[in-house]
Amino acid sequence: MKKLIPFLFVALAAFIACDDDDDKGAFINDTIKSYIETKYSGSVLRKAEYEKSGLLEVEFIHDSLIKDAYFKSDNSWVYTEWDVRTASLPQVVTDAVKKAYPDYVIDSADYIESPDGDYYKLELEKGNIEKILFVSPDGEIVDE
């Protein structure tokens, strides 16, 4: 039994090491690492993977939030998004939604930063009907 314990320890360590490598997914190059470290100071990279769209999704923690940044194959930043609690939405955003869609309820919300500007992506529900709405931080409905 005593001879088996070191073997099990080595086997377990090898399994954990392999499992950790699998979780990391795609390689995050220095250009992307530098971009994230500059734009999101103090962030901690978690993992990366390629989306079906071909974009590289890099997950990281910043300001105690899990965020996902997306990059094209030329390393250019496309956008970053993270979950937002619906109760934390600015009043001007919820007021705009209530005015434009009084019978709908905000089911979920994401904040999106992009080179073209920042906005909230809101999923609205009315019974079985779902709608996605994009609203600027100042309450302007950008797209439906």
BAMIRO-39445 format. One record per residue: x, y, z of N, C-alpha, C in turn. Coordinates in nm, 3 decimals. Each point is the difference from the previous one (the first is absolute). Layout:
+---------+---------+---------+---------+---------+---------+---------+---------+---------+
|     n_X |     n_Y |     n_Z |    ca_X |    ca_Y |    ca_Z |     c_X |     c_Y |     c_Z |
+---------+---------+---------+---------+---------+---------+---------+---------+---------+
|       X |       Y |       Z |       X |       Y |       Z |       X |       Y |       Z |
...
+---------+---------+---------+---------+---------+---------+---------+---------+---------+
END
This chain:
+---------+---------+---------+---------+---------+---------+---------+---------+---------+
|     n_X |     n_Y |     n_Z |    ca_X |    ca_Y |    ca_Z |     c_X |     c_Y |     c_Z |
+---------+---------+---------+---------+---------+---------+---------+---------+---------+
|   0.082 |  -0.119 |   0.000 |  -0.082 |   0.119 |   0.000 |   0.086 |   0.125 |   0.000 |
|   0.112 |  -0.002 |   0.080 |   0.087 |   0.117 |   0.008 |   0.062 |   0.031 |  -0.135 |
|   0.028 |  -0.103 |  -0.083 |   0.057 |   0.022 |  -0.133 |  -0.105 |   0.057 |  -0.095 |
|  -0.124 |  -0.026 |   0.024 |  -0.107 |   0.047 |  -0.085 |  -0.030 |   0.149 |   0.021 |
|   0.019 |   0.051 |   0.121 |  -0.032 |   0.139 |   0.030 |   0.082 |   0.097 |  -0.085 |
|   0.134 |  -0.014 |  -0.009 |   0.075 |   0.093 |  -0.086 |  -0.047 |  -0.008 |  -0.146 |
|  -0.030 |  -0.120 |  -0.049 |  -0.048 |  -0.015 |  -0.138 |  -0.132 |   0.074 |  -0.020 |
|  -0.091 |  -0.014 |   0.094 |  -0.128 |   0.069 |  -0.010 |   0.019 |   0.152 |   0.003 |
|   0.091 |   0.046 |   0.084 |   0.028 |   0.144 |   0.007 |   0.052 |   0.052 |  -0.133 |
|   0.096 |  -0.072 |  -0.060 |   0.055 |   0.041 |  -0.130 |  -0.108 |  -0.005 |  -0.108 |
|  -0.081 |  -0.104 |   0.000 |  -0.105 |  -0.013 |  -0.099 |  -0.103 |   0.113 |   0.015 |
|  -0.035 |   0.031 |   0.124 |  -0.094 |   0.108 |   0.025 |   0.058 |   0.133 |  -0.043 |
|   0.126 |   0.026 |   0.029 |   0.065 |   0.125 |  -0.041 |   0.003 |   0.012 |  -0.152 |
|   0.029 |  -0.109 |  -0.068 |   0.003 |   0.001 |  -0.147 |  -0.140 |   0.027 |  -0.055 |
|  -0.100 |  -0.062 |   0.061 |  -0.138 |   0.021 |  -0.044 |  -0.042 |   0.145 |   0.019 |
|   0.032 |   0.059 |   0.113 |  -0.034 |   0.140 |   0.027 |   0.072 |   0.091 |  -0.097 |
|   0.126 |  -0.025 |  -0.027 |   0.077 |   0.083 |  -0.093 |  -0.060 |  -0.006 |  -0.140 |
|  -0.036 |  -0.118 |  -0.045 |  -0.061 |  -0.014 |  -0.133 |  -0.136 |   0.067 |  -0.004 |
|  -0.077 |  -0.018 |   0.105 |  -0.132 |   0.060 |   0.005 |   0.010 |   0.152 |  -0.005 |
|   0.096 |   0.059 |   0.070 |   0.019 |   0.144 |   0.002 |   0.036 |   0.051 |  -0.139 |
|   0.085 |  -0.073 |  -0.072 |   0.038 |   0.040 |  -0.135 |  -0.121 |   0.000 |  -0.093 |
|  -0.088 |  -0.097 |   0.015 |  -0.118 |  -0.008 |  -0.085 |  -0.093 |   0.118 |   0.024 |
|  -0.009 |   0.046 |   0.125 |  -0.090 |   0.110 |   0.032 |   0.044 |   0.132 |  -0.062 |
|   0.127 |   0.015 |  -0.028 |   0.049 |   0.128 |  -0.052 |  -0.040 |   0.022 |  -0.144 |
|  -0.026 |  -0.106 |  -0.076 |  -0.046 |   0.015 |  -0.137 |   0.103 |   0.065 |  -0.090 |
|  -0.039 |   0.106 |  -0.069 |   0.083 |   0.067 |  -0.099 |   0.114 |   0.078 |   0.066 |
|   0.103 |   0.020 |  -0.078 |   0.117 |   0.076 |   0.043 |  -0.032 |   0.150 |  -0.003 |
|   0.041 |   0.072 |   0.104 |  -0.018 |   0.145 |   0.006 |   0.138 |   0.062 |  -0.026 |
|   0.016 |   0.064 |  -0.116 |   0.131 |   0.054 |  -0.034 |   0.030 |   0.128 |   0.078 |
|   0.126 |   0.045 |  -0.008 |   0.045 |   0.115 |   0.077 |  -0.071 |   0.129 |  -0.038 |
|  -0.038 |   0.015 |  -0.126 |  -0.071 |   0.121 |  -0.044 |  -0.134 |   0.011 |   0.071 |
|  -0.073 |  -0.109 |   0.005 |  -0.131 |   0.000 |   0.065 |   0.016 |   0.014 |   0.151 |
|   0.097 |  -0.069 |   0.058 |   0.025 |   0.013 |   0.144 |   0.029 |   0.146 |   0.035 |
|   0.084 |   0.063 |  -0.078 |   0.037 |   0.139 |   0.024 |  -0.122 |   0.092 |  -0.012 |
|  -0.083 |  -0.024 |  -0.100 |  -0.121 |   0.081 |  -0.020 |  -0.090 |  -0.009 |   0.123 |
|  -0.025 |  -0.121 |   0.047 |  -0.089 |  -0.020 |   0.115 |   0.062 |   0.062 |   0.125 |
|   0.130 |  -0.020 |   0.021 |   0.065 |   0.055 |   0.119 |  -0.002 |   0.152 |  -0.001 |
|   0.008 |   0.061 |  -0.118 |  -0.003 |   0.146 |  -0.011 |  -0.142 |   0.053 |   0.018 |
|  -0.095 |  -0.056 |  -0.072 |  -0.139 |   0.049 |   0.004 |  -0.069 |  -0.034 |   0.131 |
|   0.031 |  -0.117 |   0.056 |  -0.065 |  -0.047 |   0.121 |   0.107 |  -0.028 |   0.105 |
|   0.058 |   0.105 |   0.050 |   0.111 |  -0.009 |   0.095 |  -0.035 |  -0.089 |   0.120 |
|   0.091 |  -0.086 |   0.035 |  -0.020 |  -0.088 |   0.114 |  -0.080 |  -0.125 |  -0.032 |
|  -0.029 |  -0.022 |  -0.127 |  -0.080 |  -0.117 |  -0.036 |   0.080 |  -0.128 |   0.013 |
|  -0.071 |  -0.110 |   0.016 |   0.059 |  -0.133 |   0.008 |  -0.059 |  -0.084 |  -0.111 |
|   0.085 |  -0.046 |  -0.091 |  -0.046 |  -0.083 |  -0.112 |  -0.042 |  -0.137 |   0.052 |
|  -0.109 |  -0.052 |  -0.054 |  -0.050 |  -0.131 |   0.042 |   0.014 |  -0.104 |  -0.110 |
|  -0.056 |   0.028 |  -0.118 |   0.007 |  -0.097 |  -0.108 |  -0.037 |   0.067 |  -0.131 |
|   0.023 |  -0.073 |  -0.108 |  -0.034 |   0.050 |  -0.133 |  -0.047 |  -0.115 |  -0.085 |
|  -0.089 |   0.033 |  -0.094 |  -0.047 |  -0.101 |  -0.094 |  -0.052 |   0.071 |  -0.124 |
|   0.000 |  -0.073 |  -0.110 |  -0.050 |   0.056 |  -0.125 |  -0.149 |  -0.026 |  -0.010 |
|  -0.072 |   0.104 |  -0.037 |  -0.143 |  -0.009 |  -0.023 |  -0.025 |  -0.054 |  -0.140 |
|  -0.123 |  -0.044 |  -0.026 |  -0.036 |  -0.048 |  -0.133 |   0.017 |   0.110 |  -0.105 |
|  -0.013 |   0.125 |   0.043 |   0.015 |   0.114 |  -0.090 |   0.145 |   0.023 |  -0.041 |
|   0.093 |  -0.069 |   0.067 |   0.142 |   0.019 |  -0.028 |   0.067 |   0.098 |   0.094 |
|  -0.078 |   0.069 |   0.083 |   0.058 |   0.093 |   0.096 |   0.062 |  -0.076 |   0.117 |
|   0.108 |   0.056 |   0.053 |   0.061 |  -0.055 |   0.120 |  -0.066 |   0.064 |   0.120 |
|  -0.058 |  -0.081 |   0.088 |  -0.062 |   0.049 |   0.123 |   0.100 |  -0.021 |   0.114 |
|   0.034 |   0.109 |   0.069 |   0.091 |  -0.007 |   0.113 |  -0.077 |   0.037 |   0.125 |
|  -0.007 |  -0.093 |   0.093 |  -0.071 |   0.023 |   0.126 |   0.101 |   0.045 |   0.105 |
|  -0.037 |   0.104 |   0.076 |   0.088 |   0.051 |   0.104 |  -0.084 |   0.060 |   0.112 |
|   0.065 |   0.023 |   0.113 |  -0.066 |   0.063 |   0.114 |   0.054 |   0.141 |   0.012 |
|  -0.092 |   0.097 |   0.009 |   0.038 |   0.140 |   0.015 |  -0.103 |   0.067 |   0.089 |
|   0.046 |   0.072 |   0.100 |  -0.091 |   0.067 |   0.095 |  -0.100 |  -0.098 |   0.058 |
|   0.044 |  -0.120 |   0.032 |  -0.081 |  -0.106 |   0.060 |  -0.111 |  -0.052 |  -0.092 |
|   0.011 |   0.027 |  -0.129 |  -0.099 |  -0.047 |  -0.097 |   0.068 |  -0.091 |  -0.102 |
|  -0.072 |  -0.102 |  -0.044 |   0.050 |  -0.083 |  -0.110 |  -0.039 |   0.070 |  -0.129 |
|   0.099 |   0.029 |  -0.083 |  -0.022 |   0.070 |  -0.126 |   0.053 |  -0.085 |  -0.114 |
|  -0.058 |   0.019 |  -0.118 |   0.043 |  -0.068 |  -0.121 |   0.034 |   0.104 |  -0.105 |
|   0.125 |  -0.006 |  -0.048 |   0.044 |   0.089 |  -0.108 |   0.012 |  -0.083 |  -0.126 |
|  -0.036 |   0.058 |  -0.114 |   0.002 |  -0.071 |  -0.128 |   0.096 |   0.070 |  -0.095 |
|   0.079 |  -0.083 |  -0.071 |   0.103 |   0.050 |  -0.090 |  -0.008 |  -0.070 |  -0.135 |
|   0.031 |   0.076 |  -0.105 |   0.010 |  -0.057 |  -0.134 |   0.134 |  -0.072 |  -0.014 |
|   0.019 |  -0.070 |  -0.112 |   0.124 |  -0.076 |  -0.023 |   0.122 |   0.091 |  -0.011 |
|  -0.020 |   0.129 |  -0.032 |   0.112 |   0.094 |  -0.007 |   0.028 |   0.066 |   0.136 |
|  -0.058 |  -0.055 |   0.107 |   0.015 |   0.047 |   0.138 |  -0.075 |   0.129 |   0.030 |
|  -0.081 |   0.049 |  -0.093 |  -0.074 |   0.123 |   0.028 |  -0.120 |  -0.031 |   0.090 |
|  -0.020 |   0.090 |   0.096 |  -0.108 |  -0.013 |   0.097 |  -0.133 |   0.031 |  -0.067 |
|  -0.099 |  -0.085 |   0.023 |  -0.133 |   0.019 |  -0.058 |  -0.095 |   0.057 |   0.106 |
|  -0.008 |  -0.066 |   0.116 |  -0.081 |   0.051 |   0.110 |   0.028 |  -0.080 |   0.126 |
|  -0.047 |   0.054 |   0.113 |   0.008 |  -0.069 |   0.128 |  -0.139 |   0.006 |   0.062 |
|  -0.039 |  -0.111 |   0.065 |  -0.132 |  -0.003 |   0.063 |   0.006 |  -0.069 |   0.135 |
|  -0.098 |   0.037 |   0.086 |  -0.013 |  -0.066 |   0.128 |  -0.144 |   0.012 |   0.048 |
|  -0.038 |  -0.094 |   0.086 |  -0.136 |  -0.002 |   0.056 |  -0.020 |   0.118 |   0.095 |
|  -0.121 |   0.050 |   0.000 |  -0.041 |   0.107 |   0.091 |  -0.129 |  -0.045 |   0.066 |
|  -0.008 |   0.017 |   0.129 |  -0.126 |  -0.031 |   0.068 |  -0.105 |   0.100 |  -0.044 |
|  -0.118 |  -0.048 |  -0.029 |  -0.106 |   0.090 |  -0.047 |  -0.032 |   0.106 |   0.106 |
|   0.014 |  -0.034 |   0.125 |  -0.026 |   0.096 |   0.108 |   0.106 |   0.111 |   0.003 |
|   0.114 |  -0.023 |  -0.065 |   0.108 |   0.099 |  -0.002 |  -0.003 |   0.091 |  -0.122 |
|  -0.095 |  -0.022 |  -0.089 |  -0.008 |   0.084 |  -0.119 |  -0.030 |   0.145 |   0.039 |
|   0.059 |   0.096 |  -0.072 |  -0.031 |   0.140 |   0.029 |  -0.149 |   0.028 |  -0.020 |
|  -0.054 |   0.086 |   0.082 |  -0.142 |   0.033 |  -0.006 |  -0.039 |   0.051 |  -0.139 |
|   0.087 |   0.077 |  -0.063 |  -0.031 |   0.055 |  -0.132 |  -0.017 |  -0.112 |  -0.103 |
|   0.072 |  -0.108 |   0.016 |  -0.011 |  -0.115 |  -0.091 |  -0.133 |  -0.072 |   0.023 |
|  -0.031 |  -0.029 |   0.125 |  -0.125 |  -0.070 |   0.029 |  -0.121 |   0.086 |  -0.037 |
|   0.010 |   0.131 |   0.021 |  -0.110 |   0.089 |  -0.038 |  -0.023 |  -0.001 |  -0.151 |
|   0.108 |  -0.001 |  -0.077 |  -0.012 |  -0.003 |  -0.147 |  -0.068 |  -0.128 |  -0.046 |
|   0.036 |  -0.111 |   0.062 |  -0.060 |  -0.128 |  -0.036 |  -0.148 |  -0.002 |   0.037 |
|  -0.033 |   0.047 |   0.119 |  -0.141 |   0.002 |   0.044 |  -0.084 |   0.088 |  -0.091 |
|   0.058 |   0.110 |  -0.046 |  -0.075 |   0.091 |  -0.087 |  -0.023 |  -0.063 |  -0.138 |
|   0.105 |  -0.060 |  -0.056 |  -0.010 |  -0.057 |  -0.135 |  -0.070 |  -0.136 |  -0.001 |
|   0.014 |  -0.077 |   0.107 |  -0.056 |  -0.136 |   0.006 |  -0.066 |  -0.022 |   0.137 |
|  -0.112 |   0.066 |   0.024 |  -0.062 |  -0.003 |   0.133 |  -0.046 |  -0.138 |   0.046 |
|  -0.028 |  -0.090 |  -0.093 |  -0.050 |  -0.133 |   0.038 |   0.111 |  -0.104 |   0.015 |
|   0.125 |   0.041 |  -0.020 |   0.113 |  -0.092 |   0.006 |   0.073 |   0.013 |   0.132 |
|   0.069 |  -0.107 |   0.037 |   0.082 |  -0.005 |   0.120 |   0.144 |  -0.026 |  -0.045 |
|   0.095 |   0.068 |   0.063 |   0.141 |  -0.024 |  -0.030 |   0.040 |  -0.131 |   0.067 |
|   0.036 |  -0.099 |  -0.082 |   0.035 |  -0.132 |   0.051 |   0.148 |  -0.010 |   0.034 |
|   0.086 |   0.057 |  -0.086 |   0.144 |  -0.003 |   0.028 |   0.066 |   0.119 |  -0.070 |
|   0.122 |   0.031 |   0.047 |   0.070 |   0.116 |  -0.054 |   0.149 |  -0.027 |  -0.008 |
|   0.061 |   0.050 |  -0.106 |   0.146 |  -0.002 |  -0.016 |   0.044 |   0.142 |  -0.031 |
|   0.121 |   0.034 |   0.042 |   0.059 |   0.127 |  -0.039 |   0.103 |  -0.030 |  -0.107 |
|  -0.002 |   0.078 |  -0.107 |   0.092 |  -0.023 |  -0.111 |   0.078 |   0.126 |  -0.029 |
|   0.132 |  -0.015 |  -0.003 |   0.090 |   0.107 |  -0.042 |   0.049 |  -0.036 |  -0.140 |
|  -0.002 |   0.097 |  -0.091 |   0.048 |  -0.024 |  -0.134 |   0.066 |   0.126 |  -0.053 |
|   0.076 |  -0.011 |  -0.109 |   0.060 |   0.120 |  -0.058 |  -0.105 |   0.102 |  -0.044 |
|  -0.123 |  -0.046 |  -0.027 |  -0.107 |   0.090 |  -0.044 |  -0.079 |   0.060 |   0.115 |
|   0.030 |  -0.038 |   0.123 |  -0.071 |   0.052 |   0.116 |  -0.044 |  -0.110 |   0.094 |
|  -0.050 |   0.040 |   0.114 |  -0.044 |  -0.094 |   0.103 |  -0.153 |  -0.003 |   0.005 |
|  -0.053 |  -0.117 |   0.036 |  -0.145 |  -0.013 |   0.010 |  -0.035 |  -0.123 |   0.082 |
|  -0.126 |  -0.006 |   0.037 |  -0.054 |  -0.117 |   0.069 |  -0.072 |  -0.086 |  -0.102 |
|   0.021 |  -0.129 |   0.010 |  -0.077 |  -0.096 |  -0.079 |  -0.100 |  -0.061 |   0.097 |
|  -0.127 |   0.026 |  -0.024 |  -0.105 |  -0.043 |   0.090 |  -0.087 |  -0.105 |  -0.065 |
|  -0.030 |  -0.104 |   0.074 |  -0.096 |  -0.101 |  -0.047 |  -0.131 |   0.029 |   0.070 |
|  -0.102 |   0.028 |  -0.080 |  -0.132 |   0.031 |   0.053 |  -0.094 |  -0.118 |  -0.022 |
|  -0.096 |  -0.014 |   0.091 |  -0.100 |  -0.105 |  -0.013 |  -0.139 |   0.056 |   0.024 |
|  -0.093 |  -0.056 |  -0.076 |  -0.143 |   0.028 |   0.020 |  -0.070 |  -0.132 |  -0.027 |
|  -0.028 |  -0.073 |   0.106 |  -0.054 |  -0.136 |  -0.016 |   0.102 |  -0.088 |  -0.069 |
|  -0.037 |  -0.056 |  -0.114 |   0.092 |  -0.084 |  -0.076 |   0.079 |   0.077 |  -0.105 |
|  -0.023 |   0.129 |  -0.008 |   0.069 |   0.083 |  -0.100 |   0.128 |   0.056 |   0.061 |
|   0.108 |  -0.015 |  -0.075 |   0.129 |   0.055 |   0.043 |   0.047 |   0.102 |  -0.102 |
|   0.068 |   0.101 |   0.049 |   0.050 |   0.107 |  -0.085 |   0.137 |   0.041 |   0.053 |
|   0.093 |   0.029 |  -0.091 |   0.131 |   0.052 |   0.040 |   0.004 |   0.147 |  -0.036 |
|   0.046 |   0.080 |   0.095 |   0.001 |   0.144 |  -0.015 |   0.137 |   0.053 |   0.040 |
|   0.052 |   0.095 |  -0.075 |   0.128 |   0.063 |   0.030 |  -0.027 |   0.145 |   0.042 |
|   0.047 |   0.036 |   0.119 |  -0.026 |   0.132 |   0.056 |   0.131 |   0.063 |   0.047 |
|   0.021 |   0.126 |  -0.036 |   0.120 |   0.071 |   0.042 |  -0.007 |   0.027 |   0.150 |
|   0.113 |   0.027 |   0.066 |  -0.002 |   0.030 |   0.143 |  -0.083 |   0.124 |   0.036 |
|  -0.024 |   0.087 |  -0.098 |  -0.084 |   0.117 |   0.028 |  -0.147 |  -0.022 |  -0.034 |
|  -0.039 |  -0.124 |  -0.031 |  -0.140 |  -0.034 |  -0.017 |  -0.052 |   0.006 |  -0.142 |
|   0.086 |   0.020 |  -0.097 |  -0.044 |   0.004 |  -0.140 |  -0.006 |  -0.143 |  -0.055 |
|  -0.115 |  -0.036 |  -0.059 |  -0.012 |  -0.131 |  -0.062 |   0.077 |   0.005 |  -0.130 |
|   0.105 |  -0.083 |  -0.008 |   0.092 |   0.003 |  -0.113 |  -0.046 |  -0.092 |  -0.111 |
|  -0.046 |  -0.119 |   0.037 |  -0.041 |  -0.100 |  -0.100 |  -0.095 |  -0.098 |   0.064 |
|  -0.084 |  -0.059 |  -0.083 |  -0.094 |  -0.101 |   0.049 |   0.025 |  -0.131 |  -0.071 |
+---------+---------+---------+---------+---------+---------+---------+---------+---------+
END
